[in-house]
Amino acid sequence: MKIVDVILSKGLSGFYFDDQRAIRSGNAREDGFAYLGEAVTPGFTKIRQAGESVSVQLVLEDGQIAYGDCAAVQYSGAGGRDPLFLADQYIPVIEEYVVPLLKGQELGSFREMAEKIDNCRNGDGKLIHTAIRYGVTQAILDAVAKSQGLTMAEVISNEYGTELATEPIPLMGQTGDDRFINADRMILKQIDVLPHGLFNNISKLGANGEKLRDYLSWLKSRVEYLRSSSDYVPDFQVDVYGTIGEAFGQDIEAIGKYCAELVEIVHPYNLRIEGPIDLDDREAQIEAMAKLRRYVDENNIPVEFVADEWCNTLEDVKDFVQAKAGHMIQIKAPDLGGINNTIEAILYCKEYGVRAYLGGTCNETERSAQVTVHIALATKPCQILSKPGMGFDEGASICRNEMNRTLALLNWKKGRR
């Protein structure tokens, strides 16, 4: 079956683009939902601006339509990532460099077609934006699945030799700045991992980490107050965007001891800390994260560190894994470009005994979230991010429903064999 045409349209993502460097500097002033102050990351005209996406629809010769969404992370242009993804700027790039690779193409192996798109370069010889590669490969996976009468998860399982999940993958929620009310929402819906928390500057963490201590104490009490059964024992995961490192002068021992205090506060719940440090260099980040992991492991401090910043590509994931720079790697799908890289990154982590967290961004779309669910069902990471948006309920509904309906379909198919 061939692709006979490609249709592109501008869309809204599930959140916003935020200038992370401006926010972390402390010069961004919150005003309602907006930030006041000067943007500092190239491409930004405001510290917070509306998120955008591009939908890619592939028209198949039998009349079916396959589609995926190009989207980029909330903190675009930070931590070594590609620049801001604006639809009007990048639709012409897709038309010029990607559409000719798709129109008239016979659908065969997803893996081979995805690798071709993921290696697509513009007129300057540079790889096209990660968001484009992300969305187009989603559409290709959907197209191959439709041509074969399979789910996207089955296509991945067949081509990569994986075993499909038979139970839901644990879902992780993120509260955004509304870390109290949204945590309540997560507890009421019994989310597996919570709350993320968005501690993205020192004022939210506290100069000595005191605000995070207080918040985790509140969270533990809140879980035990609101839960409907003692059987609900979620894991706690907070993203601190390097602020713990800032608060303790990047001192590994001091950071480790502070994290030991947090572990005691949340006991008996498991604690994961995403981005405990955030340095301005990839190699320095890997080295520091590896030292931090060694310190807590050698001192029997039962906290898990999650690598995020500077871990943007498949090669980055491999280097972080080999250096043991964290107990868990967030595989932030939009940053890796083609979803073939996300699949390979998860499998690589599992091969080398490092926990894989299939993440992404609140700034994705419902379509990219659905496709990510199929990746999770085919590769079985430790957890998957509930996305898009920061309101929690919407993203949790999209991801959980796609997961459950696909599992039900796969189970139905198994019963008919």
Residue pairs with C-beta under 8 A, 6 or more apart in sequence:
1 60
1 61
1 62
1 106
1 107
1 147
2 60
2 61
2 104
2 105
2 106
2 107
3 58
3 59
3 60
3 61
3 102
3 103
3 104
3 105
3 107
3 143
4 59
4 60
4 61
4 103
4 104
5 58
5 59
5 103
6 56
6 57
6 58
6 59
6 98
6 99
6 102
6 103
7 56
7 57
7 59
8 54
8 55
8 56
8 57
8 91
8 94
8 95
8 99
9 54
9 55
9 57
10 52
10 53
10 54
10 55
10 87
10 88
10 91
11 52
11 53
11 54
11 55
11 69
11 87
11 365
12 50
12 51
12 52
12 53
12 365
13 51
13 52
13 53
13 71
13 363
13 364
13 365
13 388
14 51
14 362
14 363
14 364
14 365
14 366
14 387
14 388
14 389
14 394
14 395
15 51
15 74
15 361
15 362
15 363
15 388
15 389
15 390
16 48
16 49
16 50
16 51
16 74
16 363
17 44
17 48
17 49
17 50
17 51
17 52
17 72
17 74
17 76
17 84
17 363
18 35
18 47
18 48
18 74
18 75
19 28
19 35
19 39
19 40
19 41
19 44
19 46
19 47
19 48
19 77
19 78
20 41
20 75
20 78
20 79
20 200
20 241
21 40
21 41
21 78
22 28
22 35
22 37
22 38
22 39
22 40
22 41
22 44
22 47
23 35
23 47
23 200
23 201
24 200
24 201
24 241
24 242
24 243
25 40
26 201
26 202
26 203
27 37
27 38
28 35
28 36
28 37
28 47
29 35
29 36
29 37
30 36
33 48
34 46
34 47
34 48
35 46
35 47
35 48
36 47
37 47
38 47
39 45
39 46
39 47
41 76
41 77
41 78
41 84
42 77
42 83
43 76
43 77
43 83
43 84
43 86
44 77
44 84
51 71
51 74
51 363
52 85
52 86
52 87
53 69
53 70
53 71
53 87
53 131
53 135
53 364
53 365
54 69
54 70
54 87
54 90
54 91
54 94
54 131
54 132
54 135
55 67
55 68
55 69
55 70
55 135
55 365
55 367
56 67
56 68
56 69
56 70
56 94
56 135
56 136
56 138
56 139
57 65
57 66
57 67
57 139
58 65
58 66
58 67
58 102
58 139
58 140
58 142
58 143
59 65
60 66
60 107
60 143
60 146
60 147
64 146
64 147
66 139
66 140
66 142
66 143
66 145
66 146
67 138
67 139
67 142
67 367
68 134
68 135
68 136
68 137
68 138
68 139
68 140
68 141
68 142
68 367
68 368
68 371
69 135
69 138
69 364
69 365
69 367
69 368
70 85
70 90
70 94
70 129
70 131
70 132
70 134
70 135
70 136
71 85
71 131
71 134
71 135
71 334
71 361
71 363
71 364
71 365
71 368
71 388
72 81
72 82
72 84
72 85
72 129
72 130
72 131
72 134
72 334
72 361
72 363
73 81
73 332
73 334
73 335
73 360
73 361
73 363
74 361
74 362
74 363
75 81
76 82
76 83
76 84
76 85
77 83
77 84
78 309
79 278
79 309
79 310
79 312
80 282
80 310
80 312
81 130
81 312
81 335
82 129
82 130
82 131
82 335
83 129
85 129
85 131
90 129
90 131
90 132
93 122
93 128
93 129
93 132
94 128
94 132
94 136
96 122
97 120
97 121
97 122
97 123
97 128
98 117
98 120
98 128
98 132
98 136
101 116
101 117
101 120
102 136
105 113
107 113
107 143
107 144
107 147
108 144
109 144
109 159
110 140
110 141
110 144
110 155
110 156
110 159
110 340
111 159
111 160
111 340
113 137
113 140
113 144
114 137
114 140
114 141
114 338
114 339
114 340
115 338
115 340
117 133
117 136
117 137
117 140
117 338
118 127
118 133
118 137
118 337
118 338
118 340
118 341
119 127
120 127
120 128
120 132
120 133
121 127
121 128
122 128
127 133
127 337
130 334
130 335
130 336
130 337
131 334
133 337
133 338
134 333
134 334
134 336
134 337
134 338
134 339
134 368
135 368
136 338
137 337
137 338
137 339
137 340
138 339
138 367
138 368
138 371
141 152
141 155
141 156
141 339
141 371
141 374
142 152
142 371
144 155
145 151
145 152
145 154
145 155
148 155
150 158
151 374
151 406
151 409
151 410
152 371
152 374
152 375
152 378
153 164
153 374
153 375
153 377
153 378
153 406
153 410
154 164
154 378
154 410
156 162
156 343
156 374
156 375
156 378
156 379
157 163
157 164
157 378
160 343
160 347
160 378
160 379
162 347
162 378
162 379
162 380
163 380
164 377
164 378
164 410
165 376
165 377
165 378
165 380
165 407
166 407
166 410
166 411
167 407
168 400
168 403
168 404
168 407
169 358
169 373
169 376
169 377
169 380
169 381
169 383
169 384
169 403
170 192
170 193
170 235
170 382
170 383
170 384
171 191
171 192
171 193
171 383
171 384
171 385
171 386
171 396
171 399
171 400
171 403
172 191
172 192
172 193
172 194
172 196
172 237
172 357
172 383
172 384
172 385
172 386
173 182
173 185
173 186
173 191
173 193
173 194
173 195
173 196
173 386
173 392
173 395
173 396
174 195
174 196
174 197
174 198
174 239
174 362
174 385
174 386
174 390
174 392
175 182
175 183
175 186
175 194
175 195
175 196
175 197
175 198
175 390
175 392
176 182
176 196
176 198
176 362
176 390
176 391
177 198
177 390
178 390
179 195
179 197
179 198
179 215
180 218
182 195
182 390
182 391
182 392
183 194
183 195
183 219
183 222
184 222
184 226
185 392
185 393
186 194
186 195
186 234
186 392
186 396
187 194
187 222
187 223
187 226
187 227
187 232
187 234
188 226
189 393
189 396
190 227
190 228
190 232
190 234
191 234
191 386
191 392
191 396
192 234
192 235
192 383
193 234
193 235
193 236
193 237
193 272
193 383
194 219
194 234
194 235
194 236
194 237
195 219
195 236
195 237
195 238
196 237
196 238
196 239
196 274
197 212
197 215
197 238
197 239
197 240
198 204
198 239
199 205
199 211
199 212
199 238
199 239
199 240
199 241
199 243
200 239
200 240
200 241
200 243
201 241
201 243
202 243
202 246
202 247
204 211
204 243
205 211
205 212
205 240
205 243
205 244
205 247
206 212
206 213
206 214
206 247
207 247
208 247
209 244
209 247
209 248
209 258
212 238
212 240
212 244
212 262
213 261
213 262
213 265
216 236
216 238
216 262
216 265
216 266
216 271
217 265
219 236
219 266
220 236
220 265
220 266
220 269
223 232
223 234
223 269
233 268
233 269
234 269
235 269
235 270
235 271
235 272
236 266
236 269
236 270
236 271
236 272
237 271
237 272
237 273
237 274
237 306
238 271
238 272
238 273
238 274
239 274
239 275
239 306
239 308
240 273
240 274
240 275
240 276
241 275
241 278
241 309
242 275
242 276
242 277
242 278
242 279
242 309
244 255
244 258
244 259
244 273
244 276
244 277
245 255
245 276
245 277
245 278
245 279
245 288
247 258
248 254
248 255
248 258
250 277
250 279
250 288
252 288
252 291
252 292
252 295
253 295
255 276
255 277
255 292
255 295
256 292
256 295
256 296
256 299
256 301
259 271
259 273
259 276
259 296
259 301
259 303
260 296
260 299
260 301
260 303
262 271
262 273
262 303
263 271
263 301
263 302
263 303
270 302
270 304
271 302
271 303
271 304
272 303
272 304
272 305
272 306
272 327
272 328
273 303
273 304
273 305
273 306
274 305
274 306
274 308
274 330
275 306
275 307
275 308
275 309
276 289
276 292
276 305
277 285
277 288
277 289
277 292
278 285
278 309
279 285
279 288
279 310
281 310
282 310
282 316
285 309
285 310
285 325
286 310
286 319
286 320
286 323
286 325
287 323
287 325
289 305
289 307
289 320
289 323
289 325
289 326
290 323
290 324
290 325
292 305
293 305
293 324
293 325
293 326
293 327
294 324
295 301
296 302
296 303
296 305
304 327
304 328
304 355
305 326
305 327
305 328
306 326
306 327
306 328
306 329
306 330
306 357
307 320
307 325
307 326
307 328
307 329
307 330
308 330
308 332
308 359
310 316
311 317
311 320
311 329
311 330
311 332
312 332
312 335
312 336
313 335
313 336
313 337
313 341
314 336
314 341
314 344
314 345
314 348
317 329
317 331
317 336
317 345
317 348
317 349
318 345
318 348
319 325
320 326
320 329
320 354
321 329
321 348
321 349
321 352
321 354
322 352
324 354
326 354
327 354
327 355
328 354
328 355
328 356
328 357
328 382
329 345
329 349
329 354
329 355
329 356
329 357
330 357
330 359
331 342
331 345
331 346
331 349
331 356
331 357
331 358
331 359
331 381
332 359
332 360
332 361
333 339
333 342
333 358
333 359
333 360
333 368
333 372
333 375
334 360
334 361
334 364
334 368
336 342
336 345
339 371
339 372
339 375
342 358
342 372
342 375
343 375
343 378
343 379
345 356
346 356
346 358
346 375
346 379
346 381
347 379
349 355
349 356
349 381
350 356
350 379
350 380
350 381
355 382
356 379
356 381
356 382
357 381
357 382
357 383
357 384
357 385
358 372
358 375
358 376
358 379
358 381
358 383
358 384
358 385
359 384
359 385
360 368
360 369
360 372
360 385
360 387
361 387
361 388
362 387
362 388
362 389
362 390
362 395
363 388
364 372
364 387
364 388
365 388
366 388
366 398
368 387
368 388
369 387
369 388
369 395
369 398
369 399
369 402
370 398
370 399
370 402
372 384
372 385
372 387
372 399
373 384
373 399
373 402
373 403
373 406
374 402
374 406
376 384
376 403
377 403
377 406
377 407
377 410
384 399
385 399
386 392
386 395
386 396
386 399
386 400
387 395
387 398
387 399
388 394
388 395
388 398
389 395
